[in-house]
């Protein structure tokens, strides 16, 4: 007579075999692709073994942190877009490929250290050379950024390109999208690109459906997850925030489209930095947007690479700048390499503002080395983090930094989402990239490096204001923190390779 146990044995055996097979495949994939931190590989192998079904699913969803053969489609599409650009020849007066802006490319750098850094960046982003003649204005929080964005939108004559990681369904987003829709109905071409992961709330609440039928307005969501095509790269998110109008004016930086970035009913907004740009560098932001748009929408390059998207631009200021786009590749880690080289070149001071600070070991060593050789290294992070585990993980790194002489400041609430690096009071790096594995290796990010003492002076003043509103962490005080804090920090730091 068959017992219930006898009936369960075949199922248990089949389940065990499937678990072993899944574990073997995870191990095989992990060992085929070397990670910089062996701890990350061991962590995923441990999870795949300890959590049947769930562990392998988590690995497929979050553990694939590089471009698979199918994931290289983005790089191939970029190459196609570049070839289409070159095929158009002189019909397309791009500021950084054609003689119409030849003077912009000849940007002279007074500092030999800056010139050395710029030559290294040439290798990282050869399609985005250094351009002279730019103006970049600093915008603090959405209270300053959103009015500037609405002004650009309302003044647009030909096209508006908007890209954001997060778009919420709230009054702020409605105001911006209503202005976009009004311009589209007036005949202006409007293209909107949002990240489907970051804008999940807007998707599920039907926000984008309100504007789907507006003429001349097209909205696309960025994703590299498609189960039917076996695309599982949930990690590969588009973290860029850019607005370009008529190929002449732009806003970019760290501010997402959400009312949390504005003052409301006496509640302070998220502390963030955004920037308004004019001059030749705007067309680098334009080209970066169109590359992403082409990848997602498949729109004909001939419709995108047209002269009205890349008009001739005169110099608007004295800033030399270049865009530094980054994303997951098999070889280069553009943003991580940029941060590392900037720290290494510093001789006097490095000011860093970031909401998430969980960098890889080489960048930590660069910071410690700079502090040990006498440079003034100051790190500003939020006291209260919106991702609690990331805040605790960053604190696990404080002791070695403080011991080397790095000064750490906890910015008091509201939450600080700003990202900026200032080197020796003359070179600034701003944009969307955080100091964590996700921004440095996984996300598609847009940064800009600016060589200008006047701009650097304004940015330094803002950073010093944030430092004045911060509480400094001292080595003596830090070593006397409660023991349970250390346990939580170290536990969260175990997740640092996959944060």
Steps between C-alpha positions, in 0.01 A plus 500: 500500500642839400546738791495880477874495563556267203306741281708795617841340440497541116402866538768557761756330277398710199510817709847414630627435148359831378655679798840342427470590132407860577784524751745358245387750234535793739851383597591455134379848408675657801830337412472591132488870589760621748388763749736742668372398842522127562256557786224579251554172316505304825187678618303404190624141513399482866152640425452264205572202727322619813180622336362242256312665212515845663881519497540429126207733422664779699824438312328517161322820601769687691824306470562537128694823521654512157392494139413154377529425126140618468574792729766629262212609279528847655864527394415371153217749469736780605738387225215501247404848610861616468527354151179675397644824632821459303314406183320833506829683470495879490120504487510464878696781670568325832700725724765245578550330163481776245703810428213737575595468869870428458589790729293344780711185499820698546445559869818602681548384859720716720586216739735227383323261736167578337654449158634163610159397637331614182733292283407193703130580459556515123556125513187438707257708290658583162162602353463781755805730479563799719310808375565863583250785516234362734286649771378282788284634783439320828139434602427395859206262558188485287402846622759638258527214250134454405431867416814498282381182327152644441654813352701293252194292413278804445761669278568194282430547129590169335552212746515408868687194627442400863657205680464406866560200724202572726177663391232495768128541458462826691436872452856578397506235229153604382610861466806408294313253279211740445751756371656232279159403365413863426819543298438173317149612402657822373718299260820450702642146490514358855688183593492369858713211627455363852644201684231238554651386832545847646158618378306192612253706704408716200458194277268315739287810565449566129686831490651457155175378345359851538742628236523206260266655243642851503615577143876553454565356847662159534577334835722192536608297803857375536542135590725208418262246653303290254421145609387403150843594365683363806616844609528510880724803555293676765830643625566696183299812576513838332575751774539807276304823550524735203284761329608637159303755300568593137854358531606828663400490865510227765446412862664198661605370840360296786141620532221259414154621404315484829337742742736370770757730340293812570404692813144416596291594806810602691679171425849545364583338165758230440840669485627456146710667231387556143658704221395717206738491205551702185768478235651220290491245785119495474534302179692229681203466735277496192697223332498293821122529521452406135719191540275377781186599312613311190569188707153496657281648228675377186417832335676560168839669560426729206215647703724546804831605347369810330643847488229652717598263782863615469497867402809715485562635850710800593697521823284596797761506775855422599466147637681208341291187550425156365229240558607163636242233430540163664327166508571132556768361272726197507818704519491865605340638815479859385361672809712300745812572295409869486453526876822311566707717265353821640593401857849395398566833329387706802776684682318729743134417552221262401140580593252217442123518534301181449188334643641147472862424583596136451788521248728213395831443684718680242311827544512465879876453480530805273314712758713370784818556299402858416426574866827339615702718265343809655204587278186630669243229427142570609207267447142623547226237528144518638445433868175317419509291183192412299656156440576394855722204408717723278546749783606229742732341242679829440562542873689174505771682299538800729768370735769444236421834335504696826825335605663621177382857556188514283239733653142371491189715545142388560268746326197570719151436356339543257645210305793601279497351149767728348804367313815707446878478516726803520874457442746766626239773470512510120366175348144378557323175416122511523210295369307188594760252626512394863798341678364147502530187292172563324603840361863409442437174314135427428298811421507719193621832639575849371771710661668820391849618585551875506835678507427851626602670824200735505251215474704294747490793744120516486469123545747509789293764676190280475689195627638701791144604583406132515802431721392783732165319537673172578637325804862390465584141586819474704716194540477510880123533493462235234702235683277544805172435316279217630616149419168411339561777248812318385310176461236664281762689297704190432191296418384761248852530356476136396241617248725780369608306188136468390352829630 
